[in-house]
Amino acid sequence: MKIIREKFPNVSLMLQELHANKETSESFSIESGEFDAAWIEAVDGAIGDIKLIFVYGFSQGIGLSDIIEKYPDRLIIVYEPDESSFLHAVHQYDLSPVLEWPKIIWFSLGEDQLNMLFYNICTYMDGELAFVALRQYLNDSFDSLKEVKSKFLEYQFTFESNRLTMNFFGEDWVRNPLNQLHVTVNQPSVIDLNLPYQGATAVIVASGPSLNGDIEWLKKMKDHALIISAGSNIQALLNYGLTPHLTTILDGSPINEKVFSVPGALEPPLLFSLSAYYGISDMKKENMIYAVFQNDLVSRYVLDLDATYPYFYSTPTVSGTAIQAAISLGAKRIVLMGQDLSFQNGQFYASGVKHADQDELESQVQNARFKVKNVFGEENDTTPAFKLMKDSLESVISVFSEVEFLNATRGGARIEGAKWMDPERVYELIKEESIPQDAILKVVRELSEKSKNTQAEKVGALENRITLLTEELLIVKGTLFDIKKKIGKIREFARTKPKKAWDALANIELAWRDIVNRPWFEAVFLTLNPKSIHDFDRLLPSASLEQDIIKKVDLIHEHLGSLVSLMSDEIPRVMDMIEESMNRIKNETNKLPQ
């Protein structure tokens, strides 16, 4: 259990719940101790050279051990559909040698954890996935295995569709961090917080319609817990006359201007990611805390942050940001309210949320084709986007196993890892705790005052990094021009002077390698055009192996040629963004005491 708690906290929570409910399996399969050569041969045919293996079933870990022995270099994901069977195995066998294997990167238990597993695969893994099943599942549950694979492919399609949508906002992911670098000079980071409310309860409030019925309970909780508003929820809270201790934003688009234009929306302290829409920090100006997301490559480069920095996990829902904010403040119990992630009584949002197009919202409610289990075991209508948000929340919850999560969203979607508890009981649980109204405001102001000692140093570091980036972009602009000229000639060389074509390709490869190996390449070009870069990366292996010079040159001409043209066109726009960022930093410098 110690291994499971440390490596797979989501499995640990499930086992604790099963044990508490005294749930055991009346029938479970026992794996044979004999080596199954025929099964391993079938597995080998399914895996081949694929580096990521999805194993359906665990049982007593014998078959999984055989897979590990045959493929010690592969990454393995395990899904055991039968929770009580695994609980029995934990009680009866020493599973430590299997569970300790470092290349088992995820383990999910039961159908409720399946989508969370899919979310992790789609978010963090790149490449083909091999599906294999233990022998007894092939015999007894082959249809279930096919269904799981089908569900994954459908999930992956939805996930990739969302990722393609994000590709259109690449410029925002560069502009927003650059335009907010000056904020890092005089406003604290989440890493400066030092857990000021260690052991507190935090309530993360989203905009779901359930909030309408439970707002009075939330008001009662305000003196006893940190109330953290997630994104557009600030409109709903203000509509009911409730000002949270902290607001959070995630979205990188100008729609936030509409959200925070409501009177009073900018009054509470604000926690924002540097990749969020910069217009809100421009409006707010003070009493802010910033965070850096793991996938914010621009901030990571310009602020010179390494792998040890405590980044926030990026999620498609701002509630994920709010949860991490609460943990940074020291919360050890997190209560979720308004996290419906589905529709109740034909409503999309709680009352007071008015930034979205009402006709579009009504259309989504009426045309909802998907279902999700709610906290009462019934089903609510939902959308693929809401399901993705739910999965991402469950993924975040699984990371913070030391925190107690309660789901007090009445009638909302069931959230794995967050136990359902109605708001009345939550209030009884926390009513002896005490949180002042200015709890976070006081902390932010104290930290801002302390930051004055290092403002000049921060400004100097930022100016140096941005100046260096400007100089490097000018160099790369020239290199791209040279590559483009060479690519324009190699087709003719391939057909008339093959040796010259091979030499030209070698020079192009060296020049391209010089560009992609620069430490800021991903921060700029991968952020601007993730799809174009990933598409070219997928092509590279086949282009490298191609020995026919004409075919090889045609591939490089078509794919690298278009990518180089795209990058060349982007550099002037990036330079304009950098200039604006530098002007903002200089304006901040002028405010510093001389």
MILUMBA-923209 format. One line per 5 residues: number of its first residue (from 1); their letters; for each residue x, z, y of C-alpha. Coordinates in Angstrom, 3 decimals. Layout:
<atoms>
NUM = a = X,Z,Y ~ ...
</atoms>
This chain:
<atoms>
1 = mkiir = 0.000,0.000,0.000 ~ 2.921,0.614,2.348 ~ 4.047,-2.995,1.863 ~ 0.502,-4.284,2.377 ~ 0.021,-2.179,5.540
6 = ekfpn = 3.241,-3.488,7.055 ~ 3.032,-7.146,6.016 ~ -0.707,-7.816,5.708 ~ -2.657,-5.271,7.807 ~ -5.851,-7.352,7.507
11 = vslml = -5.706,-6.897,3.708 ~ -4.998,-3.188,4.122 ~ -8.111,-2.726,6.287 ~ -10.239,-4.578,3.732 ~ -8.927,-2.417,0.870
16 = qelha = -9.598,0.780,2.817 ~ -13.182,-0.334,3.410 ~ -13.676,-1.240,-0.260 ~ -12.166,2.056,-1.389 ~ -14.358,4.032,1.021
21 = nkets = -17.445,2.229,-0.294 ~ -16.252,2.734,-3.910 ~ -16.578,-0.978,-4.603 ~ -14.959,-2.084,-7.834 ~ -15.238,-5.262,-9.820
26 = esfsi = -17.113,-5.042,-13.107 ~ -15.416,-8.167,-14.387 ~ -12.044,-9.583,-13.502 ~ -9.669,-11.994,-15.104 ~ -6.432,-10.868,-16.688
31 = esgef = -3.495,-13.250,-16.403 ~ -1.529,-14.065,-19.523 ~ 2.046,-12.850,-19.575 ~ 3.075,-16.082,-21.305 ~ 4.711,-18.808,-19.240
36 = daawi = 2.185,-21.637,-18.746 ~ 4.312,-24.803,-18.734 ~ 1.348,-27.208,-18.542 ~ -0.067,-25.415,-15.494 ~ 3.322,-25.326,-13.725
41 = eavdg = 3.716,-29.064,-14.362 ~ 0.307,-29.690,-12.738 ~ 1.296,-27.454,-9.818 ~ 4.548,-29.398,-9.429 ~ 2.589,-32.632,-9.134
46 = aigdi = 0.465,-31.165,-6.344 ~ 3.369,-29.678,-4.380 ~ 6.139,-32.258,-4.591 ~ 8.245,-32.042,-1.415 ~ 5.601,-30.251,0.670
51 = klifv = 7.087,-27.164,2.328 ~ 3.910,-25.132,2.824 ~ 1.911,-23.988,-0.222 ~ -1.640,-22.621,-0.144 ~ -2.206,-20.600,-3.331
56 = ygfsq = -5.831,-19.990,-4.300 ~ -5.968,-16.687,-6.158 ~ -3.690,-13.722,-6.788 ~ -5.025,-11.818,-9.850 ~ -2.076,-9.715,-11.017
61 = gigls = 0.541,-11.856,-9.241 ~ 1.990,-13.391,-12.440 ~ 1.168,-17.029,-11.663 ~ 2.242,-16.518,-8.058 ~ 5.571,-15.151,-9.329
66 = diiek = 6.064,-18.348,-11.342 ~ 5.439,-20.431,-8.210 ~ 7.919,-18.314,-6.237 ~ 10.549,-18.709,-8.965 ~ 10.133,-22.497,-9.040
71 = ypdrl = 9.925,-22.915,-5.250 ~ 12.073,-20.160,-3.697 ~ 12.591,-22.207,-0.514 ~ 8.891,-22.839,0.271 ~ 6.557,-20.923,2.572
76 = iivye = 3.525,-19.513,0.762 ~ 0.022,-18.604,1.920 ~ -2.185,-16.642,-0.485 ~ -5.977,-16.478,-0.544 ~ -7.682,-14.162,-3.053
81 = pdess = -11.472,-14.722,-2.938 ~ -12.357,-11.632,-5.019 ~ -11.757,-8.491,-2.938 ~ -12.666,-5.902,-5.577 ~ -10.587,-7.668,-8.239
86 = flhav = -7.536,-7.334,-5.975 ~ -8.357,-3.659,-5.337 ~ -8.348,-3.148,-9.104 ~ -4.969,-4.920,-9.391 ~ -3.503,-2.673,-6.665
91 = hqydl = -4.599,0.404,-8.630 ~ -3.448,-0.813,-12.048 ~ -0.194,-2.732,-11.468 ~ 3.017,-2.503,-9.490 ~ 2.658,-5.574,-7.251
96 = spvle = 5.608,-4.684,-5.005 ~ 8.074,-7.341,-6.283 ~ 5.594,-10.132,-5.512 ~ 4.207,-8.809,-2.224 ~ 7.699,-8.109,-0.869
101 = wpkii = 8.694,-11.778,-1.204 ~ 9.634,-12.726,2.409 ~ 8.283,-16.272,2.204 ~ 4.708,-15.103,1.602 ~ 3.794,-15.371,5.263
106 = wfslg = 0.011,-14.742,5.138 ~ -2.396,-13.188,2.701 ~ -6.162,-13.199,3.195 ~ -8.696,-11.372,1.066 ~ -12.315,-12.462,0.717
111 = edqln = -14.419,-15.123,2.386 ~ -14.698,-13.209,5.663 ~ -10.932,-13.585,6.207 ~ -10.759,-17.273,5.317 ~ -11.259,-18.732,8.800
116 = mlfyn = -8.738,-16.282,10.243 ~ -6.270,-17.701,7.723 ~ -7.170,-21.285,8.715 ~ -6.630,-20.378,12.369 ~ -3.134,-19.035,11.660
121 = ictym = -2.215,-22.129,9.651 ~ -3.406,-24.537,12.355 ~ -1.842,-22.520,15.196 ~ 1.590,-21.738,13.840 ~ 2.356,-24.296,11.133
126 = dgela = 3.153,-27.972,11.517 ~ 3.145,-30.205,8.474 ~ 1.288,-31.004,5.299 ~ -0.315,-28.260,3.212 ~ -0.257,-28.281,-0.616
131 = fvalr = -3.330,-26.695,-2.273 ~ -2.782,-25.139,-5.700 ~ -4.806,-22.641,-7.749 ~ -4.035,-20.148,-10.479 ~ -4.876,-21.374,-13.981
136 = qylnd = -8.033,-19.249,-14.387 ~ -9.405,-20.470,-11.049 ~ -8.822,-24.064,-12.093 ~ -10.859,-23.356,-15.199 ~ -13.612,-21.196,-13.704
141 = sfdsl = -13.795,-21.960,-9.978 ~ -12.608,-25.525,-9.482 ~ -15.629,-26.314,-7.278 ~ -14.841,-23.282,-5.109 ~ -11.271,-24.484,-4.650
146 = kevks = -12.519,-27.926,-3.617 ~ -14.911,-26.284,-1.175 ~ -12.133,-24.194,0.404 ~ -9.968,-27.282,0.806 ~ -12.903,-29.163,2.327
151 = kfley = -13.575,-26.263,4.729 ~ -9.931,-26.251,5.790 ~ -9.901,-29.993,6.499 ~ -13.084,-29.627,8.574 ~ -11.597,-26.639,10.415
156 = qftfe = -8.358,-28.522,11.024 ~ -10.280,-31.483,12.465 ~ -12.109,-29.211,14.938 ~ -8.873,-27.406,15.820 ~ -6.981,-30.651,16.413
161 = snrlt = -9.844,-31.978,18.535 ~ -9.479,-28.907,20.742 ~ -5.718,-29.376,20.843 ~ -6.143,-33.008,21.919 ~ -8.423,-31.825,24.705
166 = mnffg = -5.690,-29.433,25.843 ~ -3.305,-32.401,25.989 ~ -5.228,-33.631,29.028 ~ -4.388,-30.410,30.876 ~ -0.618,-30.591,30.336
171 = edwvr = 0.033,-31.008,34.048 ~ -1.865,-27.767,34.759 ~ 0.379,-25.977,32.249 ~ 3.389,-26.999,34.352 ~ 1.884,-26.610,37.825
176 = nplnq = 0.259,-23.193,37.285 ~ 3.425,-21.333,36.190 ~ 5.556,-23.023,38.872 ~ 3.055,-22.143,41.587 ~ 2.957,-18.496,40.509
181 = lhvtv = 6.671,-17.805,40.160 ~ 6.704,-16.220,43.625 ~ 4.200,-13.623,42.356 ~ 6.823,-12.280,39.943 ~ 8.909,-11.192,42.941
186 = nqpsv = 6.621,-8.405,44.159 ~ 3.984,-7.870,41.447 ~ 4.625,-6.013,38.172 ~ 4.696,-7.507,34.697 ~ 2.868,-5.987,31.739
191 = idlnl = 6.271,-4.918,30.420 ~ 6.607,-2.594,33.431 ~ 3.441,-0.671,32.554 ~ 5.057,1.738,30.086 ~ 1.733,2.739,28.472
196 = pyqga = 0.278,4.790,31.374 ~ -2.911,5.569,29.411 ~ -1.450,6.299,26.007 ~ -4.186,7.022,23.468 ~ -7.061,5.962,25.737
201 = taviv = -10.158,3.994,24.764 ~ -10.620,0.558,26.339 ~ -13.818,-1.483,26.378 ~ -13.278,-5.252,26.451 ~ -16.378,-6.824,27.971
206 = asgps = -17.260,-10.496,27.522 ~ -20.232,-12.500,28.813 ~ -22.465,-12.611,25.731 ~ -26.248,-12.148,26.136 ~ -26.223,-8.818,24.237
211 = lngdi = -24.769,-7.271,27.389 ~ -28.192,-7.475,29.063 ~ -29.582,-4.853,26.669 ~ -26.561,-2.540,26.637 ~ -25.335,-2.576,30.227
216 = ewlkk = -26.596,0.981,30.847 ~ -24.476,2.276,27.963 ~ -21.481,0.465,29.426 ~ -22.092,2.135,32.783 ~ -22.098,5.529,31.034
221 = mkdha = -18.768,4.689,29.373 ~ -16.995,3.876,32.629 ~ -15.842,7.440,33.333 ~ -14.538,7.798,29.787 ~ -12.851,4.478,28.963
226 = liisa = -10.901,1.681,30.629 ~ -13.422,-1.095,31.344 ~ -11.675,-4.469,31.171 ~ -13.590,-7.578,32.166 ~ -12.769,-10.773,30.268
231 = gsniq = -12.869,-13.896,32.455 ~ -16.284,-14.957,33.718 ~ -17.785,-11.621,32.638 ~ -16.896,-10.286,36.083 ~ -19.966,-12.143,37.374
236 = allny = -22.259,-10.378,34.904 ~ -20.798,-6.920,35.614 ~ -21.132,-7.332,39.378 ~ -24.672,-8.602,38.875 ~ -25.432,-5.205,37.318
241 = gltph = -23.527,-3.265,39.980 ~ -20.568,-2.343,37.759 ~ -16.963,-2.805,38.925 ~ -14.442,-2.774,36.035 ~ -11.073,-1.049,36.104
246 = lttil = -9.353,-4.389,35.463 ~ -10.218,-8.087,35.337 ~ -8.367,-10.683,33.272 ~ -8.139,-14.476,33.449 ~ -6.799,-17.063,31.048
251 = dgspi = -8.271,-20.456,31.976 ~ -5.882,-22.839,33.741 ~ -8.555,-24.947,35.465 ~ -10.038,-24.728,38.987 ~ -13.391,-23.598,37.497
256 = nekvf = -12.016,-20.098,38.107 ~ -12.560,-20.561,41.833 ~ -16.277,-20.648,41.128 ~ -16.067,-17.619,38.827 ~ -14.176,-15.467,41.350
261 = svpga = -16.055,-16.638,44.431 ~ -18.736,-13.999,43.715 ~ -18.499,-11.184,46.311 ~ -16.476,-8.314,44.863 ~ -14.905,-10.358,42.045
266 = leppl = -11.405,-9.968,43.496 ~ -11.772,-6.260,44.247 ~ -10.493,-4.801,40.918 ~ -6.839,-5.154,39.869 ~ -6.192,-8.458,38.098
271 = lfsls = -4.161,-9.204,34.988 ~ -3.383,-12.897,34.632 ~ -1.104,-15.133,32.642 ~ 1.300,-17.247,34.671 ~ -0.270,-20.312,33.049
276 = ayygi = -3.747,-19.355,34.377 ~ -5.122,-21.144,37.426 ~ -2.832,-20.344,40.373 ~ -5.634,-20.472,42.952 ~ -6.868,-17.037,41.905
281 = sdmkk = -3.564,-15.246,42.501 ~ -3.387,-17.102,45.841 ~ -6.769,-15.600,46.742 ~ -6.014,-12.146,45.332 ~ -2.501,-11.741,46.819
286 = enmiy = -1.955,-8.114,45.706 ~ -2.762,-5.507,43.030 ~ -1.970,-7.898,40.185 ~ -0.179,-7.682,36.855 ~ 1.218,-10.809,35.229
291 = avfqn = 1.833,-11.644,31.580 ~ 3.713,-14.500,29.926 ~ 2.209,-16.265,26.950 ~ 4.284,-17.129,23.916 ~ 3.537,-20.845,24.420
296 = dlvsr = 4.190,-20.867,28.189 ~ 7.459,-22.762,27.935 ~ 7.779,-23.296,31.694 ~ 7.750,-19.579,32.548 ~ 9.997,-18.796,29.607
301 = yvldl = 12.630,-21.232,30.911 ~ 12.488,-20.518,34.637 ~ 12.356,-16.730,34.191 ~ 15.137,-17.009,31.576 ~ 13.233,-15.035,28.929
306 = datyp = 14.555,-14.822,25.384 ~ 12.873,-14.318,22.000 ~ 12.880,-10.517,22.375 ~ 10.555,-10.576,25.404 ~ 7.121,-9.058,24.576
311 = yfyst = 5.036,-12.200,25.043 ~ 1.248,-12.233,24.861 ~ -0.278,-14.253,22.044 ~ -2.190,-17.241,23.350 ~ -5.812,-17.428,22.203
316 = ptvsg = -8.688,-19.772,23.103 ~ -10.655,-16.797,24.428 ~ -9.753,-14.588,27.376 ~ -10.883,-11.587,25.318 ~ -7.639,-11.998,23.356
321 = taiqa = -5.746,-11.599,26.633 ~ -7.847,-8.559,27.563 ~ -7.180,-6.901,24.195 ~ -3.438,-7.269,24.684 ~ -3.769,-5.954,28.244
326 = aislg = -5.499,-2.838,26.895 ~ -2.732,-2.296,24.341 ~ -0.089,-2.682,27.077 ~ -1.886,0.086,28.985 ~ -1.633,2.352,25.921
331 = akriv = -5.125,2.038,24.419 ~ -5.361,3.158,20.799 ~ -9.075,2.461,20.451 ~ -10.579,-0.838,21.618 ~ -14.325,-1.400,21.824
336 = lmgqd = -15.720,-4.938,22.039 ~ -18.939,-5.514,23.980 ~ -20.636,-8.779,24.954 ~ -18.582,-10.546,22.263 ~ -21.635,-12.354,20.829
341 = lsfqn = -19.665,-15.534,19.977 ~ -23.074,-16.982,19.185 ~ -26.522,-17.383,20.710 ~ -29.183,-14.670,20.797 ~ -32.739,-15.339,21.946
346 = gqfya = -31.709,-18.807,23.039 ~ -29.219,-17.461,25.585 ~ -25.612,-18.522,26.124 ~ -24.455,-15.957,28.713 ~ -25.509,-12.576,30.036
351 = sgvkh = -27.501,-12.521,33.289 ~ -25.470,-13.209,36.430 ~ -22.983,-15.697,34.948 ~ -23.540,-18.794,37.063 ~ -20.333,-20.844,37.129
356 = adqde = -21.350,-23.185,34.282 ~ -23.796,-26.095,34.293 ~ -27.122,-24.659,33.087 ~ -28.365,-27.953,31.613 ~ -25.182,-28.239,29.550
361 = lesqv = -25.532,-24.651,28.311 ~ -29.163,-25.182,27.308 ~ -28.169,-28.345,25.466 ~ -25.494,-26.473,23.506 ~ -27.969,-23.747,22.536
366 = qnarf = -30.646,-26.228,21.442 ~ -28.215,-28.422,19.473 ~ -26.258,-25.653,17.741 ~ -25.725,-26.763,14.113 ~ -23.460,-23.965,12.898
371 = kvknv = -24.199,-20.431,11.726 ~ -22.244,-17.196,11.819 ~ -22.983,-13.803,10.247 ~ -23.873,-11.131,12.773 ~ -23.188,-7.403,12.639
376 = fgeen = -26.543,-6.807,10.919 ~ -25.826,-9.259,8.081 ~ -28.170,-11.903,9.487 ~ -27.193,-15.310,10.888 ~ -26.874,-16.476,14.486
381 = dttpa = -26.610,-20.017,15.809 ~ -23.134,-20.831,17.089 ~ -20.716,-23.656,17.943 ~ -17.300,-24.731,16.610 ~ -15.714,-23.480,19.850
386 = fklmk = -17.227,-20.004,19.398 ~ -16.105,-19.948,15.749 ~ -12.567,-20.804,16.850 ~ -12.660,-17.969,19.381 ~ -13.883,-15.574,16.687
391 = dsles = -11.053,-16.590,14.353 ~ -8.474,-16.158,17.095 ~ -9.788,-12.674,17.916 ~ -9.561,-11.714,14.255 ~ -5.998,-13.017,14.178
396 = visvf = -5.033,-10.848,17.183 ~ -6.783,-7.798,15.703 ~ -4.865,-8.237,12.438 ~ -1.556,-8.015,14.332 ~ -2.324,-4.626,15.921
401 = sevef = -3.078,-2.573,12.828 ~ -2.191,0.694,14.627 ~ -5.157,0.240,17.000 ~ -8.741,1.122,16.051 ~ -11.158,-1.732,16.818
406 = lnatr = -14.901,-1.200,17.151 ~ -17.453,-3.960,17.653 ~ -20.308,-2.630,19.795 ~ -21.855,-6.034,20.437 ~ -25.430,-5.489,19.321
411 = ggari = -26.563,-8.462,17.234 ~ -23.347,-10.378,17.926 ~ -21.072,-12.114,15.443 ~ -19.360,-9.949,12.859 ~ -15.652,-9.730,13.754
416 = egakw = -13.276,-9.053,10.875 ~ -11.145,-5.973,11.527 ~ -13.573,-4.506,14.092 ~ -16.065,-2.051,12.593 ~ -19.645,-2.300,13.895
421 = mdper = -20.743,0.739,15.883 ~ -23.711,0.740,18.230 ~ -23.008,1.597,21.904 ~ -24.879,4.893,21.634 ~ -22.471,6.177,18.983
426 = vyeli = -19.461,4.788,20.885 ~ -20.527,6.813,23.921 ~ -20.812,9.980,21.805 ~ -17.342,9.266,20.423 ~ -15.638,8.958,23.831
431 = keesi = -17.688,11.143,26.177 ~ -15.046,13.895,26.220 ~ -12.354,11.458,27.411 ~ -11.772,10.937,31.130 ~ -10.653,7.869,33.098
436 = pqdai = -10.575,7.828,36.942 ~ -12.067,4.860,38.820 ~ -8.707,3.937,40.380 ~ -6.855,4.328,37.065 ~ -5.182,0.924,36.992
441 = lkvvr = -5.108,0.334,40.750 ~ -2.926,3.401,41.188 ~ -0.497,2.256,38.459 ~ -0.184,-1.268,39.899 ~ 0.483,-0.032,43.417
446 = elsek = 3.188,2.366,42.223 ~ 4.897,-0.381,40.227 ~ 4.673,-2.843,43.134 ~ 6.380,-0.291,45.365 ~ 9.177,0.154,42.831
451 = skntq = 9.693,-3.608,42.572 ~ 10.859,-3.773,46.203 ~ 14.319,-2.658,45.087 ~ 14.857,-5.824,43.047 ~ 12.964,-8.434,45.098
456 = aekvg = 16.034,-10.102,46.595 ~ 17.690,-10.292,43.181 ~ 14.578,-11.887,41.651 ~ 14.320,-14.468,44.436 ~ 17.967,-15.443,44.002
461 = alenr = 17.580,-15.876,40.222 ~ 14.465,-18.020,40.638 ~ 16.046,-20.256,43.254 ~ 19.119,-20.778,41.077 ~ 17.061,-21.756,38.004
466 = itllt = 14.825,-24.129,39.957 ~ 17.776,-25.743,41.743 ~ 19.472,-26.273,38.371 ~ 16.288,-27.790,36.922 ~ 16.022,-30.183,39.878
471 = eelli = 19.620,-31.351,39.427 ~ 19.144,-31.813,35.669 ~ 15.937,-33.827,36.136 ~ 17.782,-36.240,38.439 ~ 20.483,-36.715,35.780
476 = vkgtl = 17.880,-37.306,33.066 ~ 16.028,-39.763,35.290 ~ 19.174,-41.915,35.325 ~ 19.653,-41.518,31.561 ~ 16.073,-42.617,30.901
481 = fdikk = 16.638,-45.686,33.074 ~ 19.724,-46.605,31.022 ~ 17.857,-46.078,27.707 ~ 15.008,-48.252,28.950 ~ 17.452,-51.081,29.775
486 = kigki = 19.109,-50.871,26.355 ~ 15.761,-50.807,24.538 ~ 14.771,-53.955,26.416 ~ 17.732,-55.842,24.902 ~ 17.978,-54.580,21.309
491 = refar = 15.201,-56.758,19.894 ~ 17.145,-59.884,20.775 ~ 20.374,-58.344,19.419 ~ 18.664,-57.443,16.129 ~ 17.821,-61.083,15.498
496 = tkpkk = 21.042,-62.687,16.784 ~ 23.801,-60.034,16.815 ~ 22.986,-57.322,14.265 ~ 26.253,-55.402,14.770 ~ 25.650,-55.237,18.485
501 = awdal = 22.110,-53.974,17.751 ~ 23.470,-51.178,15.526 ~ 25.972,-50.180,18.248 ~ 23.215,-50.207,20.887 ~ 21.008,-48.038,18.675
506 = aniel = 23.848,-45.532,18.233 ~ 24.272,-45.330,22.028 ~ 20.538,-44.922,22.528 ~ 20.466,-42.144,19.952 ~ 23.308,-40.281,21.699
511 = awrdi = 21.620,-40.601,25.090 ~ 18.245,-39.481,23.692 ~ 19.859,-36.531,21.926 ~ 21.461,-35.498,25.223 ~ 17.978,-35.362,26.795
516 = vnrpw = 16.110,-33.507,24.035 ~ 18.900,-30.936,23.617 ~ 18.609,-29.736,27.207 ~ 17.166,-26.207,27.266 ~ 14.281,-27.163,29.565
521 = feavf = 13.189,-30.330,27.686 ~ 10.320,-28.626,25.867 ~ 9.302,-26.669,28.950 ~ 8.752,-29.856,30.943 ~ 8.092,-32.830,28.683
526 = ltlnp = 6.563,-31.107,25.649 ~ 4.237,-29.173,27.961 ~ 3.198,-32.296,29.840 ~ 2.671,-34.497,26.794 ~ 2.596,-32.529,23.525
531 = ksihd = 0.798,-35.290,21.616 ~ 3.246,-38.048,22.641 ~ 6.283,-35.935,21.721 ~ 4.795,-34.795,18.392 ~ 3.770,-38.352,17.495
536 = fdrll = 7.320,-39.554,18.106 ~ 8.783,-36.626,16.135 ~ 6.600,-37.593,13.160 ~ 7.860,-41.167,13.354 ~ 11.560,-40.257,13.529
541 = psasl = 12.182,-39.601,9.800 ~ 10.847,-43.008,8.724 ~ 12.685,-44.758,11.591 ~ 15.945,-43.031,10.620 ~ 15.620,-44.079,6.958
546 = eqdii = 14.755,-47.708,7.776 ~ 17.713,-49.956,6.875 ~ 16.274,-53.291,7.981 ~ 17.677,-53.634,11.509 ~ 14.798,-55.794,12.766
551 = kkvdl = 12.137,-53.343,11.535 ~ 14.151,-50.369,12.790 ~ 14.569,-51.883,16.243 ~ 10.875,-52.813,16.422 ~ 9.932,-49.186,15.709
556 = ihehl = 12.315,-47.847,18.377 ~ 11.253,-50.503,20.895 ~ 7.564,-49.724,20.475 ~ 7.568,-45.942,20.203 ~ 10.648,-44.687,22.049
561 = gslvs = 10.203,-47.387,24.683 ~ 6.686,-46.218,25.579 ~ 7.742,-42.547,25.512 ~ 10.699,-43.191,27.827 ~ 8.442,-45.054,30.268
566 = lmsde = 5.968,-42.167,30.232 ~ 8.682,-39.578,30.887 ~ 10.196,-41.677,33.686 ~ 6.817,-41.804,35.417 ~ 6.370,-38.041,35.054
571 = iprvm = 9.633,-36.978,36.693 ~ 8.559,-37.683,40.316 ~ 5.379,-35.622,39.779 ~ 7.406,-32.755,38.302 ~ 9.802,-32.903,41.246
576 = dmiee = 6.862,-32.580,43.647 ~ 5.620,-29.521,41.733 ~ 9.093,-27.973,41.811 ~ 9.333,-28.542,45.560 ~ 6.005,-26.772,46.099
581 = smnri = 7.171,-23.896,43.894 ~ 10.392,-23.568,45.878 ~ 8.463,-23.504,49.161 ~ 6.289,-20.686,47.836 ~ 9.363,-18.691,46.816
586 = knetn = 10.938,-19.248,50.254 ~ 7.763,-18.017,51.930 ~ 8.040,-14.883,49.792 ~ 11.673,-14.530,50.869 ~ 10.624,-14.546,54.512
591 = klpq = 8.441,-11.503,53.841 ~ 11.328,-9.458,52.442 ~ 12.862,-6.775,54.677 ~ 15.985,-8.124,56.381
</atoms>
